[in-house]
Amino acid sequence: MYAMLTFDKKEDATRPRIEEKISLAFSLTLGQLIGELKHPFEELLPEEISLRLDDALAKRKFLAHHFWYERIHLMYDAQDVLTLIEELDAYADLFDKLEQEISAYFMPRFSQFGITDGLLQERLAKLKAGDVEEPLITQRRPKKRELILRAWDVNVPDIIGYHVQVFESDDGCLWQLCDVGLGWTRFESVTPDWKINEAIQRYLPANINPRPEILGPWNYDFQLAKGATLKIRRNHGEKAYSWDINPLKK
């Protein structure tokens, strides 16, 4: 949910960017993740759900840090143990119901991205049947400044004539354009069929801000060497974005 809420429209999302957000979510504590959901997405979280998330977080912290400290003395009597079980069952029931309500609330938004309940159930069934899930990308996060040495045009498999721009930093890390700047990519290494993007390459190397100030998804600039500006803009056709370089045009 956190990964999907960061996109305004379906065409803003790319698989590597979604995986980057999911990876970030897994690295956060529950409290940090709830905080990320609430800011700057207040308009997407109803006050009731926001308050209940805060309550669930407080209860989860109590379970993690205080429950057994305050209840351990009840473990020596059978009736008290049954009371503990009832209390823990109540917490589990509360968390399950809240998860179901949140999922139901956001399902219409998921549907906008083509993620339907039927699709989720189908995927869950495959996982239960032993279908192996492809692992998430493992890549470092962008630094405040990235020294970009090369820019490549890379053909996208299975889409004839479609290619994306991939950028290589000084440590050999590869980056792909996303809705907010340089993002993760599923390309693992440079291969012989990659072609240097000559228009951009003539203004490299360049020390850039990989996550520049944006005017909106797919609407930002990179300041390259020799005073050139690489402009990324949302494209309303099949491709998510288009680019041009000032003073050269593409």
ZALO-863835 format. One record per residue (C-alpha): residue number from 1; residue in three letters; x, y, z. Coordinates in steps of 0.02 Angstrom, whole numbers. Example, Ala and Ser with C-alpha at 12.3 -4.5 7.8 and 13.67 -1.06 7.14 Angstrom:
<atoms>
<atom><num>1</num><residu>ala</residu><X>615</X><Y>-225</Y><Z>390</Z></atom>
<atom><num>2</num><residu>ser</residu><X>684</X><Y>-53</Y><Z>357</Z></atom>
</atoms>
This chain:
<atoms>
<atom><num>1</num><residu>met</residu><X>0</X><Y>0</Y><Z>0</Z></atom>
<atom><num>2</num><residu>tyr</residu><X>141</X><Y>119</Y><Z>43</Z></atom>
<atom><num>3</num><residu>ala</residu><X>226</X><Y>84</Y><Z>-123</Z></atom>
<atom><num>4</num><residu>met</residu><X>68</X><Y>114</Y><Z>-225</Z></atom>
<atom><num>5</num><residu>leu</residu><X>13</X><Y>271</Y><Z>-132</Z></atom>
<atom><num>6</num><residu>thr</residu><X>167</X><Y>364</Y><Z>-194</Z></atom>
<atom><num>7</num><residu>phe</residu><X>102</X><Y>365</Y><Z>-373</Z></atom>
<atom><num>8</num><residu>asp</residu><X>-33</X><Y>480</Y><Z>-438</Z></atom>
<atom><num>9</num><residu>lys</residu><X>-68</X><Y>380</Y><Z>-595</Z></atom>
<atom><num>10</num><residu>lys</residu><X>-33</X><Y>206</Y><Z>-663</Z></atom>
<atom><num>11</num><residu>glu</residu><X>86</X><Y>273</Y><Z>-794</Z></atom>
<atom><num>12</num><residu>asp</residu><X>193</X><Y>353</Y><Z>-659</Z></atom>
<atom><num>13</num><residu>ala</residu><X>242</X><Y>182</Y><Z>-589</Z></atom>
<atom><num>14</num><residu>thr</residu><X>385</X><Y>74</Y><Z>-650</Z></atom>
<atom><num>15</num><residu>arg</residu><X>425</X><Y>-97</Y><Z>-580</Z></atom>
<atom><num>16</num><residu>pro</residu><X>599</X><Y>-49</Y><Z>-516</Z></atom>
<atom><num>17</num><residu>arg</residu><X>527</X><Y>105</Y><Z>-428</Z></atom>
<atom><num>18</num><residu>ile</residu><X>390</X><Y>1</Y><Z>-345</Z></atom>
<atom><num>19</num><residu>glu</residu><X>520</X><Y>-125</Y><Z>-288</Z></atom>
<atom><num>20</num><residu>glu</residu><X>628</X><Y>16</Y><Z>-220</Z></atom>
<atom><num>21</num><residu>lys</residu><X>481</X><Y>78</Y><Z>-116</Z></atom>
<atom><num>22</num><residu>ile</residu><X>438</X><Y>-97</Y><Z>-56</Z></atom>
<atom><num>23</num><residu>ser</residu><X>619</X><Y>-126</Y><Z>-5</Z></atom>
<atom><num>24</num><residu>leu</residu><X>618</X><Y>38</Y><Z>90</Z></atom>
<atom><num>25</num><residu>ala</residu><X>456</X><Y>-11</Y><Z>177</Z></atom>
<atom><num>26</num><residu>phe</residu><X>531</X><Y>-176</Y><Z>234</Z></atom>
<atom><num>27</num><residu>ser</residu><X>679</X><Y>-81</Y><Z>310</Z></atom>
<atom><num>28</num><residu>leu</residu><X>568</X><Y>32</Y><Z>415</Z></atom>
<atom><num>29</num><residu>thr</residu><X>495</X><Y>-1</Y><Z>586</Z></atom>
<atom><num>30</num><residu>leu</residu><X>306</X><Y>-9</Y><Z>598</Z></atom>
<atom><num>31</num><residu>gly</residu><X>303</X><Y>166</Y><Z>673</Z></atom>
<atom><num>32</num><residu>gln</residu><X>412</X><Y>237</Y><Z>536</Z></atom>
<atom><num>33</num><residu>leu</residu><X>306</X><Y>154</Y><Z>401</Z></atom>
<atom><num>34</num><residu>ile</residu><X>145</X><Y>226</Y><Z>474</Z></atom>
<atom><num>35</num><residu>gly</residu><X>230</X><Y>396</Y><Z>479</Z></atom>
<atom><num>36</num><residu>glu</residu><X>279</X><Y>379</Y><Z>295</Z></atom>
<atom><num>37</num><residu>leu</residu><X>99</X><Y>334</Y><Z>253</Z></atom>
<atom><num>38</num><residu>lys</residu><X>30</X><Y>486</Y><Z>343</Z></atom>
<atom><num>39</num><residu>his</residu><X>152</X><Y>614</Y><Z>271</Z></atom>
<atom><num>40</num><residu>pro</residu><X>125</X><Y>680</Y><Z>141</Z></atom>
<atom><num>41</num><residu>phe</residu><X>-27</X><Y>569</Y><Z>109</Z></atom>
<atom><num>42</num><residu>glu</residu><X>-147</X><Y>641</Y><Z>239</Z></atom>
<atom><num>43</num><residu>glu</residu><X>-283</X><Y>660</Y><Z>109</Z></atom>
<atom><num>44</num><residu>leu</residu><X>-273</X><Y>474</Y><Z>69</Z></atom>
<atom><num>45</num><residu>leu</residu><X>-289</X><Y>414</Y><Z>248</Z></atom>
<atom><num>46</num><residu>pro</residu><X>-457</X><Y>448</Y><Z>331</Z></atom>
<atom><num>47</num><residu>glu</residu><X>-442</X><Y>516</Y><Z>507</Z></atom>
<atom><num>48</num><residu>glu</residu><X>-525</X><Y>361</Y><Z>579</Z></atom>
<atom><num>49</num><residu>ile</residu><X>-398</X><Y>244</Y><Z>498</Z></atom>
<atom><num>50</num><residu>ser</residu><X>-254</X><Y>359</Y><Z>547</Z></atom>
<atom><num>51</num><residu>leu</residu><X>-308</X><Y>358</Y><Z>729</Z></atom>
<atom><num>52</num><residu>arg</residu><X>-333</X><Y>170</Y><Z>730</Z></atom>
<atom><num>53</num><residu>leu</residu><X>-161</X><Y>145</Y><Z>655</Z></atom>
<atom><num>54</num><residu>asp</residu><X>-88</X><Y>248</Y><Z>796</Z></atom>
<atom><num>55</num><residu>asp</residu><X>-185</X><Y>142</Y><Z>922</Z></atom>
<atom><num>56</num><residu>ala</residu><X>-126</X><Y>-19</Y><Z>839</Z></atom>
<atom><num>57</num><residu>leu</residu><X>53</X><Y>44</Y><Z>845</Z></atom>
<atom><num>58</num><residu>ala</residu><X>38</X><Y>81</Y><Z>1032</Z></atom>
<atom><num>59</num><residu>lys</residu><X>-32</X><Y>-93</Y><Z>1064</Z></atom>
<atom><num>60</num><residu>arg</residu><X>104</X><Y>-173</Y><Z>959</Z></atom>
<atom><num>61</num><residu>lys</residu><X>238</X><Y>-80</Y><Z>1058</Z></atom>
<atom><num>62</num><residu>phe</residu><X>157</X><Y>-139</Y><Z>1220</Z></atom>
<atom><num>63</num><residu>leu</residu><X>160</X><Y>-319</Y><Z>1159</Z></atom>
<atom><num>64</num><residu>ala</residu><X>341</X><Y>-306</Y><Z>1103</Z></atom>
<atom><num>65</num><residu>his</residu><X>412</X><Y>-218</Y><Z>1255</Z></atom>
<atom><num>66</num><residu>his</residu><X>298</X><Y>-230</Y><Z>1406</Z></atom>
<atom><num>67</num><residu>phe</residu><X>170</X><Y>-370</Y><Z>1391</Z></atom>
<atom><num>68</num><residu>trp</residu><X>273</X><Y>-512</Y><Z>1464</Z></atom>
<atom><num>69</num><residu>tyr</residu><X>358</X><Y>-399</Y><Z>1590</Z></atom>
<atom><num>70</num><residu>glu</residu><X>187</X><Y>-358</Y><Z>1664</Z></atom>
<atom><num>71</num><residu>arg</residu><X>104</X><Y>-528</Y><Z>1635</Z></atom>
<atom><num>72</num><residu>ile</residu><X>239</X><Y>-657</Y><Z>1667</Z></atom>
<atom><num>73</num><residu>his</residu><X>174</X><Y>-693</Y><Z>1843</Z></atom>
<atom><num>74</num><residu>leu</residu><X>13</X><Y>-760</Y><Z>1765</Z></atom>
<atom><num>75</num><residu>met</residu><X>105</X><Y>-904</Y><Z>1682</Z></atom>
<atom><num>76</num><residu>tyr</residu><X>99</X><Y>-1013</Y><Z>1838</Z></atom>
<atom><num>77</num><residu>asp</residu><X>-88</X><Y>-1042</Y><Z>1847</Z></atom>
<atom><num>78</num><residu>ala</residu><X>-192</X><Y>-1131</Y><Z>1716</Z></atom>
<atom><num>79</num><residu>gln</residu><X>-339</X><Y>-1011</Y><Z>1728</Z></atom>
<atom><num>80</num><residu>asp</residu><X>-223</X><Y>-861</Y><Z>1716</Z></atom>
<atom><num>81</num><residu>val</residu><X>-142</X><Y>-937</Y><Z>1562</Z></atom>
<atom><num>82</num><residu>leu</residu><X>-314</X><Y>-950</Y><Z>1481</Z></atom>
<atom><num>83</num><residu>thr</residu><X>-340</X><Y>-766</Y><Z>1522</Z></atom>
<atom><num>84</num><residu>leu</residu><X>-174</X><Y>-724</Y><Z>1436</Z></atom>
<atom><num>85</num><residu>ile</residu><X>-226</X><Y>-823</Y><Z>1282</Z></atom>
<atom><num>86</num><residu>glu</residu><X>-391</X><Y>-729</Y><Z>1274</Z></atom>
<atom><num>87</num><residu>glu</residu><X>-301</X><Y>-563</Y><Z>1286</Z></atom>
<atom><num>88</num><residu>leu</residu><X>-178</X><Y>-609</Y><Z>1149</Z></atom>
<atom><num>89</num><residu>asp</residu><X>-319</X><Y>-675</Y><Z>1040</Z></atom>
<atom><num>90</num><residu>ala</residu><X>-406</X><Y>-506</Y><Z>1060</Z></atom>
<atom><num>91</num><residu>tyr</residu><X>-249</X><Y>-415</Y><Z>1001</Z></atom>
<atom><num>92</num><residu>ala</residu><X>-234</X><Y>-533</Y><Z>852</Z></atom>
<atom><num>93</num><residu>asp</residu><X>-417</X><Y>-507</Y><Z>808</Z></atom>
<atom><num>94</num><residu>leu</residu><X>-397</X><Y>-317</Y><Z>819</Z></atom>
<atom><num>95</num><residu>phe</residu><X>-246</X><Y>-319</Y><Z>703</Z></atom>
<atom><num>96</num><residu>asp</residu><X>-330</X><Y>-437</Y><Z>579</Z></atom>
<atom><num>97</num><residu>lys</residu><X>-488</X><Y>-332</Y><Z>568</Z></atom>
<atom><num>98</num><residu>leu</residu><X>-391</X><Y>-171</Y><Z>546</Z></atom>
<atom><num>99</num><residu>glu</residu><X>-287</X><Y>-248</Y><Z>407</Z></atom>
<atom><num>100</num><residu>gln</residu><X>-444</X><Y>-308</Y><Z>319</Z></atom>
<atom><num>101</num><residu>glu</residu><X>-528</X><Y>-138</Y><Z>334</Z></atom>
<atom><num>102</num><residu>ile</residu><X>-374</X><Y>-46</Y><Z>268</Z></atom>
<atom><num>103</num><residu>ser</residu><X>-358</X><Y>-168</Y><Z>124</Z></atom>
<atom><num>104</num><residu>ala</residu><X>-542</X><Y>-146</Y><Z>80</Z></atom>
<atom><num>105</num><residu>tyr</residu><X>-527</X><Y>44</Y><Z>90</Z></atom>
<atom><num>106</num><residu>phe</residu><X>-380</X><Y>50</Y><Z>-30</Z></atom>
<atom><num>107</num><residu>met</residu><X>-442</X><Y>-84</Y><Z>-151</Z></atom>
<atom><num>108</num><residu>pro</residu><X>-524</X><Y>44</Y><Z>-267</Z></atom>
<atom><num>109</num><residu>arg</residu><X>-357</X><Y>133</Y><Z>-280</Z></atom>
<atom><num>110</num><residu>phe</residu><X>-269</X><Y>-32</Y><Z>-314</Z></atom>
<atom><num>111</num><residu>ser</residu><X>-396</X><Y>-64</Y><Z>-452</Z></atom>
<atom><num>112</num><residu>gln</residu><X>-339</X><Y>96</Y><Z>-538</Z></atom>
<atom><num>113</num><residu>phe</residu><X>-169</X><Y>13</Y><Z>-557</Z></atom>
<atom><num>114</num><residu>gly</residu><X>-242</X><Y>-151</Y><Z>-620</Z></atom>
<atom><num>115</num><residu>ile</residu><X>-222</X><Y>-239</Y><Z>-453</Z></atom>
<atom><num>116</num><residu>thr</residu><X>-390</X><Y>-325</Y><Z>-423</Z></atom>
<atom><num>117</num><residu>asp</residu><X>-444</X><Y>-439</Y><Z>-282</Z></atom>
<atom><num>118</num><residu>gly</residu><X>-452</X><Y>-582</Y><Z>-407</Z></atom>
<atom><num>119</num><residu>leu</residu><X>-272</X><Y>-550</Y><Z>-459</Z></atom>
<atom><num>120</num><residu>leu</residu><X>-215</X><Y>-547</Y><Z>-278</Z></atom>
<atom><num>121</num><residu>gln</residu><X>-305</X><Y>-710</Y><Z>-239</Z></atom>
<atom><num>122</num><residu>glu</residu><X>-233</X><Y>-792</Y><Z>-395</Z></atom>
<atom><num>123</num><residu>arg</residu><X>-57</X><Y>-740</Y><Z>-346</Z></atom>
<atom><num>124</num><residu>leu</residu><X>-83</X><Y>-800</Y><Z>-167</Z></atom>
<atom><num>125</num><residu>ala</residu><X>-143</X><Y>-969</Y><Z>-231</Z></atom>
<atom><num>126</num><residu>lys</residu><X>14</X><Y>-987</Y><Z>-339</Z></atom>
<atom><num>127</num><residu>leu</residu><X>125</X><Y>-946</Y><Z>-191</Z></atom>
<atom><num>128</num><residu>lys</residu><X>36</X><Y>-1075</Y><Z>-83</Z></atom>
<atom><num>129</num><residu>ala</residu><X>61</X><Y>-1201</Y><Z>-223</Z></atom>
<atom><num>130</num><residu>gly</residu><X>249</X><Y>-1172</Y><Z>-216</Z></atom>
<atom><num>131</num><residu>asp</residu><X>270</X><Y>-1046</Y><Z>-356</Z></atom>
<atom><num>132</num><residu>val</residu><X>437</X><Y>-958</Y><Z>-330</Z></atom>
<atom><num>133</num><residu>glu</residu><X>424</X><Y>-769</Y><Z>-315</Z></atom>
<atom><num>134</num><residu>glu</residu><X>557</X><Y>-671</Y><Z>-408</Z></atom>
<atom><num>135</num><residu>pro</residu><X>664</X><Y>-581</Y><Z>-278</Z></atom>
<atom><num>136</num><residu>leu</residu><X>660</X><Y>-393</Y><Z>-258</Z></atom>
<atom><num>137</num><residu>ile</residu><X>801</X><Y>-288</Y><Z>-326</Z></atom>
<atom><num>138</num><residu>thr</residu><X>947</X><Y>-263</Y><Z>-208</Z></atom>
<atom><num>139</num><residu>gln</residu><X>1028</X><Y>-95</Y><Z>-240</Z></atom>
<atom><num>140</num><residu>arg</residu><X>1097</X><Y>46</Y><Z>-136</Z></atom>
<atom><num>141</num><residu>arg</residu><X>997</X><Y>205</Y><Z>-116</Z></atom>
<atom><num>142</num><residu>pro</residu><X>1046</X><Y>361</Y><Z>-212</Z></atom>
<atom><num>143</num><residu>lys</residu><X>1172</X><Y>476</Y><Z>-130</Z></atom>
<atom><num>144</num><residu>lys</residu><X>1141</X><Y>662</Y><Z>-114</Z></atom>
<atom><num>145</num><residu>arg</residu><X>1257</X><Y>684</Y><Z>-262</Z></atom>
<atom><num>146</num><residu>glu</residu><X>1299</X><Y>553</Y><Z>-393</Z></atom>
<atom><num>147</num><residu>leu</residu><X>1447</X><Y>563</Y><Z>-513</Z></atom>
<atom><num>148</num><residu>ile</residu><X>1375</X><Y>498</Y><Z>-676</Z></atom>
<atom><num>149</num><residu>leu</residu><X>1505</X><Y>436</Y><Z>-801</Z></atom>
<atom><num>150</num><residu>arg</residu><X>1401</X><Y>359</Y><Z>-940</Z></atom>
<atom><num>151</num><residu>ala</residu><X>1226</X><Y>362</Y><Z>-1013</Z></atom>
<atom><num>152</num><residu>trp</residu><X>1159</X><Y>214</Y><Z>-1111</Z></atom>
<atom><num>153</num><residu>asp</residu><X>1011</X><Y>176</Y><Z>-1223</Z></atom>
<atom><num>154</num><residu>val</residu><X>951</X><Y>2</Y><Z>-1177</Z></atom>
<atom><num>155</num><residu>asn</residu><X>824</X><Y>-100</Y><Z>-1271</Z></atom>
<atom><num>156</num><residu>val</residu><X>682</X><Y>-168</Y><Z>-1165</Z></atom>
<atom><num>157</num><residu>pro</residu><X>660</X><Y>-356</Y><Z>-1188</Z></atom>
<atom><num>158</num><residu>asp</residu><X>501</X><Y>-410</Y><Z>-1279</Z></atom>
<atom><num>159</num><residu>ile</residu><X>460</X><Y>-233</Y><Z>-1338</Z></atom>
<atom><num>160</num><residu>ile</residu><X>529</X><Y>-203</Y><Z>-1512</Z></atom>
<atom><num>161</num><residu>gly</residu><X>598</X><Y>-28</Y><Z>-1538</Z></atom>
<atom><num>162</num><residu>tyr</residu><X>572</X><Y>22</Y><Z>-1356</Z></atom>
<atom><num>163</num><residu>his</residu><X>722</X><Y>75</Y><Z>-1254</Z></atom>
<atom><num>164</num><residu>val</residu><X>758</X><Y>166</Y><Z>-1092</Z></atom>
<atom><num>165</num><residu>gln</residu><X>900</X><Y>274</Y><Z>-1031</Z></atom>
<atom><num>166</num><residu>val</residu><X>1014</X><Y>195</Y><Z>-902</Z></atom>
<atom><num>167</num><residu>phe</residu><X>1149</X><Y>294</Y><Z>-811</Z></atom>
<atom><num>168</num><residu>glu</residu><X>1311</X><Y>226</Y><Z>-738</Z></atom>
<atom><num>169</num><residu>ser</residu><X>1388</X><Y>307</Y><Z>-584</Z></atom>
<atom><num>170</num><residu>asp</residu><X>1573</X><Y>309</Y><Z>-541</Z></atom>
<atom><num>171</num><residu>asp</residu><X>1557</X><Y>154</Y><Z>-430</Z></atom>
<atom><num>172</num><residu>gly</residu><X>1480</X><Y>52</Y><Z>-571</Z></atom>
<atom><num>173</num><residu>cys</residu><X>1303</X><Y>64</Y><Z>-504</Z></atom>
<atom><num>174</num><residu>leu</residu><X>1166</X><Y>74</Y><Z>-636</Z></atom>
<atom><num>175</num><residu>trp</residu><X>1014</X><Y>188</Y><Z>-625</Z></atom>
<atom><num>176</num><residu>gln</residu><X>856</X><Y>204</Y><Z>-726</Z></atom>
<atom><num>177</num><residu>leu</residu><X>745</X><Y>357</Y><Z>-744</Z></atom>
<atom><num>178</num><residu>cys</residu><X>591</X><Y>353</Y><Z>-633</Z></atom>
<atom><num>179</num><residu>asp</residu><X>453</X><Y>473</Y><Z>-581</Z></atom>
<atom><num>180</num><residu>val</residu><X>565</X><Y>567</Y><Z>-458</Z></atom>
<atom><num>181</num><residu>gly</residu><X>737</X><Y>558</Y><Z>-538</Z></atom>
<atom><num>182</num><residu>leu</residu><X>865</X><Y>418</Y><Z>-543</Z></atom>
<atom><num>183</num><residu>gly</residu><X>791</X><Y>257</Y><Z>-476</Z></atom>
<atom><num>184</num><residu>trp</residu><X>834</X><Y>74</Y><Z>-462</Z></atom>
<atom><num>185</num><residu>thr</residu><X>846</X><Y>-39</Y><Z>-615</Z></atom>
<atom><num>186</num><residu>arg</residu><X>834</X><Y>-225</Y><Z>-649</Z></atom>
<atom><num>187</num><residu>phe</residu><X>980</X><Y>-214</Y><Z>-770</Z></atom>
<atom><num>188</num><residu>glu</residu><X>1126</X><Y>-290</Y><Z>-675</Z></atom>
<atom><num>189</num><residu>ser</residu><X>1273</X><Y>-250</Y><Z>-788</Z></atom>
<atom><num>190</num><residu>val</residu><X>1321</X><Y>-168</Y><Z>-952</Z></atom>
<atom><num>191</num><residu>thr</residu><X>1307</X><Y>-288</Y><Z>-1099</Z></atom>
<atom><num>192</num><residu>pro</residu><X>1380</X><Y>-277</Y><Z>-1276</Z></atom>
<atom><num>193</num><residu>asp</residu><X>1212</X><Y>-231</Y><Z>-1354</Z></atom>
<atom><num>194</num><residu>trp</residu><X>1198</X><Y>-70</Y><Z>-1253</Z></atom>
<atom><num>195</num><residu>lys</residu><X>1229</X><Y>90</Y><Z>-1349</Z></atom>
<atom><num>196</num><residu>ile</residu><X>1302</X><Y>249</Y><Z>-1279</Z></atom>
<atom><num>197</num><residu>asn</residu><X>1178</X><Y>394</Y><Z>-1286</Z></atom>
<atom><num>198</num><residu>glu</residu><X>1292</X><Y>515</Y><Z>-1378</Z></atom>
<atom><num>199</num><residu>ala</residu><X>1181</X><Y>668</Y><Z>-1349</Z></atom>
<atom><num>200</num><residu>ile</residu><X>1190</X><Y>649</Y><Z>-1160</Z></atom>
<atom><num>201</num><residu>gln</residu><X>1366</X><Y>575</Y><Z>-1153</Z></atom>
<atom><num>202</num><residu>arg</residu><X>1447</X><Y>733</Y><Z>-1221</Z></atom>
<atom><num>203</num><residu>tyr</residu><X>1395</X><Y>820</Y><Z>-1059</Z></atom>
<atom><num>204</num><residu>leu</residu><X>1466</X><Y>685</Y><Z>-945</Z></atom>
<atom><num>205</num><residu>pro</residu><X>1543</X><Y>655</Y><Z>-823</Z></atom>
<atom><num>206</num><residu>ala</residu><X>1429</X><Y>761</Y><Z>-716</Z></atom>
<atom><num>207</num><residu>asn</residu><X>1400</X><Y>772</Y><Z>-528</Z></atom>
<atom><num>208</num><residu>ile</residu><X>1211</X><Y>779</Y><Z>-514</Z></atom>
<atom><num>209</num><residu>asn</residu><X>1073</X><Y>779</Y><Z>-385</Z></atom>
<atom><num>210</num><residu>pro</residu><X>989</X><Y>611</Y><Z>-422</Z></atom>
<atom><num>211</num><residu>arg</residu><X>826</X><Y>665</Y><Z>-340</Z></atom>
<atom><num>212</num><residu>pro</residu><X>804</X><Y>845</Y><Z>-396</Z></atom>
<atom><num>213</num><residu>glu</residu><X>660</X><Y>958</Y><Z>-352</Z></atom>
<atom><num>214</num><residu>ile</residu><X>512</X><Y>900</Y><Z>-456</Z></atom>
<atom><num>215</num><residu>leu</residu><X>363</X><Y>995</Y><Z>-523</Z></atom>
<atom><num>216</num><residu>gly</residu><X>264</X><Y>833</Y><Z>-532</Z></atom>
<atom><num>217</num><residu>pro</residu><X>294</X><Y>651</Y><Z>-578</Z></atom>
<atom><num>218</num><residu>trp</residu><X>412</X><Y>637</Y><Z>-726</Z></atom>
<atom><num>219</num><residu>asn</residu><X>440</X><Y>824</Y><Z>-724</Z></atom>
<atom><num>220</num><residu>tyr</residu><X>616</X><Y>872</Y><Z>-670</Z></atom>
<atom><num>221</num><residu>asp</residu><X>788</X><Y>928</Y><Z>-731</Z></atom>
<atom><num>222</num><residu>phe</residu><X>966</X><Y>866</Y><Z>-711</Z></atom>
<atom><num>223</num><residu>gln</residu><X>1108</X><Y>991</Y><Z>-719</Z></atom>
<atom><num>224</num><residu>leu</residu><X>1247</X><Y>913</Y><Z>-823</Z></atom>
<atom><num>225</num><residu>ala</residu><X>1422</X><Y>970</Y><Z>-868</Z></atom>
<atom><num>226</num><residu>lys</residu><X>1459</X><Y>1119</Y><Z>-983</Z></atom>
<atom><num>227</num><residu>gly</residu><X>1301</X><Y>1206</Y><Z>-923</Z></atom>
<atom><num>228</num><residu>ala</residu><X>1184</X><Y>1083</Y><Z>-1007</Z></atom>
<atom><num>229</num><residu>thr</residu><X>1015</X><Y>1035</Y><Z>-934</Z></atom>
<atom><num>230</num><residu>leu</residu><X>935</X><Y>865</Y><Z>-959</Z></atom>
<atom><num>231</num><residu>lys</residu><X>747</X><Y>890</Y><Z>-953</Z></atom>
<atom><num>232</num><residu>ile</residu><X>631</X><Y>744</Y><Z>-912</Z></atom>
<atom><num>233</num><residu>arg</residu><X>447</X><Y>768</Y><Z>-944</Z></atom>
<atom><num>234</num><residu>arg</residu><X>293</X><Y>659</Y><Z>-929</Z></atom>
<atom><num>235</num><residu>asn</residu><X>242</X><Y>584</Y><Z>-1095</Z></atom>
<atom><num>236</num><residu>his</residu><X>58</X><Y>554</Y><Z>-1128</Z></atom>
<atom><num>237</num><residu>gly</residu><X>89</X><Y>418</Y><Z>-1256</Z></atom>
<atom><num>238</num><residu>glu</residu><X>144</X><Y>238</Y><Z>-1232</Z></atom>
<atom><num>239</num><residu>lys</residu><X>309</X><Y>287</Y><Z>-1155</Z></atom>
<atom><num>240</num><residu>ala</residu><X>306</X><Y>357</Y><Z>-978</Z></atom>
<atom><num>241</num><residu>tyr</residu><X>424</X><Y>501</Y><Z>-1015</Z></atom>
<atom><num>242</num><residu>ser</residu><X>516</X><Y>599</Y><Z>-1149</Z></atom>
<atom><num>243</num><residu>trp</residu><X>678</X><Y>694</Y><Z>-1134</Z></atom>
<atom><num>244</num><residu>asp</residu><X>773</X><Y>834</Y><Z>-1214</Z></atom>
<atom><num>245</num><residu>ile</residu><X>940</X><Y>914</Y><Z>-1177</Z></atom>
<atom><num>246</num><residu>asn</residu><X>969</X><Y>1101</Y><Z>-1182</Z></atom>
<atom><num>247</num><residu>pro</residu><X>1037</X><Y>1159</Y><Z>-1302</Z></atom>
<atom><num>248</num><residu>leu</residu><X>1021</X><Y>995</Y><Z>-1398</Z></atom>
<atom><num>249</num><residu>lys</residu><X>847</X><Y>926</Y><Z>-1433</Z></atom>
<atom><num>250</num><residu>lys</residu><X>787</X><Y>746</Y><Z>-1436</Z></atom>
</atoms>
